[in-house]
Amino acid sequence: MAYEIVILDRAQEEINSAFEYYAEISIAVLKSFDEQLEQVYQRLETNPFFQSRYKNLRALPFKTFPYITFFTVDENEKTVYIYSVFNTSQNTEKYPKG
């Protein structure tokens, strides 16, 4: 059974910022970022049990872009809540703590 993906406000803002940034670089780079984001979603839908970081907070990095997705899993509801799509080029002290 596939997990439902819920993108919380902070994560959506970070995704929007990344789209704006990569759109200024080139459409090809933006498309590549979007494809990797979709791959993250697909992986989380099928098996969301990746790295445990802080208590219930888990992480899944992008393959080539400097981003990491922070999320929690509600096994009862079969739902993945994405809290952040964090740019790892930023200060790591800004990592979400759940």
Contacts in CASP RR format, 6 or more apart in sequence:
PFRMAT RR
TARGET T0000
AUTHOR 0000-0000-0000
METHOD contacts of the structure
MODEL  1
MAYEIVILDRAQEEINSAFEYYAEISIAVLKSFDEQLEQVYQRLETNPFF
QSRYKNLRALPFKTFPYITFFTVDENEKTVYIYSVFNTSQNTEKYPKG
1 78 0 8 1.000
2 45 0 8 1.000
2 46 0 8 1.000
2 78 0 8 1.000
3 44 0 8 1.000
3 45 0 8 1.000
3 46 0 8 1.000
3 48 0 8 1.000
3 73 0 8 1.000
3 78 0 8 1.000
3 79 0 8 1.000
3 80 0 8 1.000
4 45 0 8 1.000
4 77 0 8 1.000
4 78 0 8 1.000
4 79 0 8 1.000
4 80 0 8 1.000
5 41 0 8 1.000
5 44 0 8 1.000
5 45 0 8 1.000
5 79 0 8 1.000
5 80 0 8 1.000
5 82 0 8 1.000
6 79 0 8 1.000
6 80 0 8 1.000
6 81 0 8 1.000
6 82 0 8 1.000
7 15 0 8 1.000
7 82 0 8 1.000
8 81 0 8 1.000
8 82 0 8 1.000
8 83 0 8 1.000
10 83 0 8 1.000
10 84 0 8 1.000
10 96 0 8 1.000
11 69 0 8 1.000
11 82 0 8 1.000
11 83 0 8 1.000
11 84 0 8 1.000
11 85 0 8 1.000
14 84 0 8 1.000
14 85 0 8 1.000
14 86 0 8 1.000
14 87 0 8 1.000
15 37 0 8 1.000
15 85 0 8 1.000
18 33 0 8 1.000
18 67 0 8 1.000
18 85 0 8 1.000
18 87 0 8 1.000
19 30 0 8 1.000
19 33 0 8 1.000
19 34 0 8 1.000
22 29 0 8 1.000
22 30 0 8 1.000
22 33 0 8 1.000
23 30 0 8 1.000
32 64 0 8 1.000
32 65 0 8 1.000
33 65 0 8 1.000
36 62 0 8 1.000
36 63 0 8 1.000
36 64 0 8 1.000
36 65 0 8 1.000
37 62 0 8 1.000
37 85 0 8 1.000
39 63 0 8 1.000
40 60 0 8 1.000
40 62 0 8 1.000
40 69 0 8 1.000
43 50 0 8 1.000
43 60 0 8 1.000
44 60 0 8 1.000
44 69 0 8 1.000
44 71 0 8 1.000
44 80 0 8 1.000
44 82 0 8 1.000
45 80 0 8 1.000
48 58 0 8 1.000
48 71 0 8 1.000
48 73 0 8 1.000
48 80 0 8 1.000
49 58 0 8 1.000
49 73 0 8 1.000
50 58 0 8 1.000
50 59 0 8 1.000
50 60 0 8 1.000
51 58 0 8 1.000
51 59 0 8 1.000
51 60 0 8 1.000
52 58 0 8 1.000
53 59 0 8 1.000
53 70 0 8 1.000
53 95 0 8 1.000
54 97 0 8 1.000
54 98 0 8 1.000
55 98 0 8 1.000
56 72 0 8 1.000
56 73 0 8 1.000
56 98 0 8 1.000
57 70 0 8 1.000
57 71 0 8 1.000
57 72 0 8 1.000
57 83 0 8 1.000
57 96 0 8 1.000
57 97 0 8 1.000
57 98 0 8 1.000
58 70 0 8 1.000
58 71 0 8 1.000
58 72 0 8 1.000
58 73 0 8 1.000
59 68 0 8 1.000
59 69 0 8 1.000
59 70 0 8 1.000
59 71 0 8 1.000
60 68 0 8 1.000
60 69 0 8 1.000
60 71 0 8 1.000
61 67 0 8 1.000
61 68 0 8 1.000
61 69 0 8 1.000
61 88 0 8 1.000
62 68 0 8 1.000
62 69 0 8 1.000
66 87 0 8 1.000
66 88 0 8 1.000
66 89 0 8 1.000
67 85 0 8 1.000
67 86 0 8 1.000
67 87 0 8 1.000
67 88 0 8 1.000
68 85 0 8 1.000
68 86 0 8 1.000
68 88 0 8 1.000
69 82 0 8 1.000
69 84 0 8 1.000
69 85 0 8 1.000
69 86 0 8 1.000
70 82 0 8 1.000
70 83 0 8 1.000
70 84 0 8 1.000
70 85 0 8 1.000
70 86 0 8 1.000
70 95 0 8 1.000
70 96 0 8 1.000
70 98 0 8 1.000
71 80 0 8 1.000
71 81 0 8 1.000
71 82 0 8 1.000
71 83 0 8 1.000
72 80 0 8 1.000
72 81 0 8 1.000
72 83 0 8 1.000
72 98 0 8 1.000
73 79 0 8 1.000
73 80 0 8 1.000
73 81 0 8 1.000
74 80 0 8 1.000
74 81 0 8 1.000
83 96 0 8 1.000
83 98 0 8 1.000
84 95 0 8 1.000
84 96 0 8 1.000
86 94 0 8 1.000
86 95 0 8 1.000
86 96 0 8 1.000
END
